[in-house]
Amino acid sequence: MRPSVLMYSRPGCGLCDEAREVILAERARTGFDFEEIDISGLDALELEYGIRIPVVLVDGQERFEVRLDPAAFARAVRP
């Protein structure tokens, strides 16, 4: 079964751009499902994730916030 990665972000977030680059680079090597959700204007998500973005979940479990460590991310999504 392929891992599933979800990232909460917003436009103009430099840390989100960095995390996305790491995710997409690893996805090219490993292969997993990836979805990104823009929390802008979504009150519940802004309240939960607003100051912590990017927040990255792997298989539904919150694994990273603010900074995405490439090596730790690779370990989280590799079988």
N, C-alpha and C positions, 0 to 999 in steps of 0.2 A: 504494500500500500504506500502511495506517495505521501510524503509529509505535506502539510498545509501551513502556509505562512500568511499572516495577516498583519499589516502595518497601519496604525492610525497616524495620520499626518495632517499637515495643512500647507497650502501654497506659501512660498516665501520662506520656508523653514530650511535653513542651511543644514542643520543636523539631519533633517528628513532626507534631503538630497544625498548626503553622505551615506546614510543607512540604505537608501534605495540602490545606490551603486554597489554596495557590498552584497545586498540581496540578489540583485540581477546577475552579478558576476558569479556568485555561488550557484545560482539557478542554472546558468549555462554549463557548469561543471557537473552538478548533481541531479538537477531535475526535480522540481516540486511545484505544487500549486501556490500561486501568489496572488493576493488581493490587497489593494490599498484603499483605505477609506479616509476621505477628507472630512475632518471633524468640524470644519467651519460652518457655523450657523446651526449646528445640531446640539442643542443645549445640554442634553444628558451626556453626550460624548465630550463636549467642551469641559463640563464640570469634572468628569472622571479623568480625562487624559490631558486637558489643556496645557498645564505647565510641565508635563512629563514627556511630551512628544519629542521624537517618535517613540511610540510604544509598539513593540513587535511581539506577536504571539506565534508560537509554533505548536501546531496540533491543539489549538485552543488554550494553551497554557502561556501566560505572560512570562516572557523570558528576558526581554531587554527594554530599557527605557532610557531616553536621552542619548546614550551612546550605544552603538552596536559594535561589539568586539568581533572582528572577522573570524578569528580562529574559534571562538566559542560558538558563533553562529554556525560555522561549518560543521562542528561536532553535533550541534543540535538537529541539523537536518539530514545528516548522512546516516544511512542505514547501519 
